[in-house]
Amino acid sequence: MKPLHRHLVNTSRKVLCTAALAASLTTAAVVTNTSTADAGESEPTPDSPQATDRGDARLDLPDPLADPAVPPTAGAGAGEGASGIPATALDAYKRAEISVAAALPGCKLPWQLLAGIGRVESVHASGYGLKNDGYTEKPIRGPRLDGNGFAEVKDTDKGEFDGDAVYDRAVGPMQFIPSTWATWGADGNGDSKRDPNNIYDAALGAGLYLCAGDRNLSDQAQLDRAILSYNNSREYVNTVVGYMHQYQNGVAGVPNPPAGSFPTPPTTTLPTPKPTPAQTPAPTPKPKPTPTPTPTPTPSKPQEPQKPTPTPTLAKLELLGSAELKAEAGSAFTAVPRVKAVLSDGKPAAAKPILFELKDDSTGSFIAAEGKTFLVVETDSEGIAALPGLKAGAKAGGFTLRVAAYNTEAQLTVSFTGTVTAKPAPVADKLARTDAGADKPLEVEAGKSLKGLEVTATAQGKAAEGTQVTAGLVEKNEDGAWVPVDPAESKGPWFKDKDGAKVTSLLLAPTGADGKIALPELFTTDVAPGTYHLRLITKDNVVLVLDLKITAAPAPAA
């Protein structure tokens, strides 16, 4: 496998890129600067150490552990043939899917693929004492890769993960080779460690590994190559895909199985032989003393075992304030979206990661602080998470702000509805002629129409988009004010409306980005020579009055 830049995966408890949240754990997996094959970084290939034949990590698990059954109640509605997955493993796979989706949305990694690999590699860590925090009571280690029946992979981790300082072994629920883990290791449970023996870390690392090289796992050929890069065996691919499809048809979580008493891989240290004891004469047996009878004690009332106090889990998300978010295009939302996380005992859920994600957005809105469409925010001591810097996009429209959290059994969601309105058009403060003859008075011969008249609306010297103007013939009243002419009595020029009828006033279409207004044709048929007045007025009473001189038509030649 070619080296991958170590900056592929970066972990932080404060800045998160995952929605896979559990009540008892704080997920803190951040994936930045994702790898592409274009920058000297390549995807894993079937000839990588990870893809060697590593044997069966399960080491002959007992049948109940090798095939965990679905309880009748938990399996209801799960679909025929559905199998159970230990609750912690199921949570880890789902967390990893959402973490990878947030960082590498083009990969389309299904959690059922991770579950298929986990099933083949370790039966989801069944029988090794899988605990709620993702670790196991017993280590999961594959055969020694010493070249005897398997590929030879010499030690790369000084025995840190696999306990072998000479040769490597595949380790953990997802059976990572230590050298592969050195590149693709991730922190899936927020404990600031990257440990392949933890199923949360291992599931996220496996997801990133499978998605390398800008893979799209919804494409069958790319899915095939990804699985082969994990274990270069056609039988392995077929088995993993078979389990993946089975889980896609329905699956239920079952309790984590206890640690089993099955064989573990042999250690590399040979046992030290015990010394042979020297031959000595058998001792003469001493006579047994006569036992003194002891009184039978009075039985005491047994104490009832105390039931363990259940650990409170994340139980509810509450939306704080209005569910309606409104802003003008290009401006910040004044209302800050806030939610409260509540534990099963009713207390605030502090230090829990909450995902805020923009969905179905037609506006181009984004989270200003990050310039992204999603952000994970940690709840404060009161269980409250607030999304800072939500900014409206440039287009009018709407979106859904989905807020999500996870516990080990369910996904918790609430939603805000966002509305972005168009930015108000600037108010025009001036109208002026801008046609080719703007420096000349308006003049037209009687019987001919006036064409090509253009006016521009401006606001503080800049084009005023969206300005609507009414054009109409006017005259002065006895007080000297301009008033519209009486259409029934007017003998002056006229416009035509959409039906072709004569009108003396017409509402024009709003201006475009250039602020220009092209006036329609003004007719002068049967109009007596003289001076007439055309007024342009906006709804804000910005007025331009133009004098139109109509000259007599020349007399016909004798």
Disulfide bonds with the S-S distance in Angstrom:
Cys107-Cys211 1.90
